[in-house]
Amino acid sequence: MNFKKLSAALVGIVMAVSFNANAGLIFTFLENGGDVTMTSSGSIDTSGLVLGATSGWSSTGIEENTNFDILGGTSFGLINNSFGFNAGTDFSQWASATGPWTSSFFPFSVVSGSKSFATYIRNGIQNPGLGIVSSDLNGSIWTTDQNWLATAQSFNSLGMITGTYTVIDAVSSEFITIQIGQTTSVPVPEPSTLAIFGLALMGLASRRFKKQ
């Protein structure tokens, strides 16, 4: 295989992997100076999820109920679009009996961010998913930005259990993670990272061909 053919093959592989790379949302809770903070990061492609019934949410905080632990903040607009996970998705990590927290707490303050959300969808009962404001979508991509503060609270007072709790869609591999405390997690490569890696491989291949 000559260099041009190898380059074309590498570009194809990189593009295929890049455009199919799964992405997700991470909500991280930490104890900081006698308070509890939540910082959010990441994006999720809703095109691989299931459009479902929108369910109201009017608070900022966390809820433990008889189905699954959920969180959300609606300080900036009414949720009017909801996306659920595909059939076959394992919801057990958010199950209320073993999930991230054991009680509800709504007096979190939103310290930054402008996109309302809730991490559930209602299909008869509340199931893990994502409710958002449709105008916050960029095509099919939704990016989180809210950060919270609960003053004079601790994991113990909020009933939070240290650990990483992830729901991964059975079809698209898009995910939502709730992380409580300093835990070790493996980041999912973003498409841009994969593209840079592919270009590096092309560079190495080019140098090898020049030496031959």
HELIX and SHEET records of a PDB file:
HELIX    1   1 PHE A    3  ASN A   20  1                                  18    
HELIX    2   2 THR A   46  GLY A   48  5                                   3    
HELIX    3   3 SER A   92  TRP A   94  5                                   3    
HELIX    4   4 SER A  134  ASP A  136  5                                   3    
HELIX    5   5 PHE A  155  LEU A  158  1                                   4    
HELIX    6   6 PRO A  191  LYS A  211  1                                  21    
SHEET    1   A 6 SER A 109  SER A 112  0                                        
SHEET    2   A 6 ASN A 147  ALA A 150 -1                                        
SHEET    3   A 6 ASP A  35  ASP A  45 -1                                        
SHEET    4   A 6 GLY A  24  ASN A  32 -1                                        
SHEET    5   A 6 PHE A 175  ILE A 180  1                                        
SHEET    6   A 6 GLY A 163  ILE A 168 -1                                        
SHEET    1   B 4 SER A 109  SER A 112  0                                        
SHEET    2   B 4 ASN A 147  ALA A 150 -1                                        
SHEET    3   B 4 ASP A  35  ASP A  45 -1                                        
SHEET    4   B 4 ILE A 141  THR A 143 -1                                        
SHEET    1   C 6 VAL A  50  GLY A  52  0                                        
SHEET    2   C 6 ASN A  81  GLY A  84 -1                                        
SHEET    3   C 6 GLY A 129  ILE A 132 -1                                        
SHEET    4   C 6 PHE A 117  ALA A 118 -1                                        
SHEET    5   C 6 ILE A  70  GLY A  73 -1                                        
SHEET    6   C 6 GLY A  61  GLU A  63 -1                                        
SHEET    1   D 2 ILE A 121  ARG A 122  0                                        
SHEET    2   D 2 GLN A 126  ASN A 127 -1                                        
END                                                                             
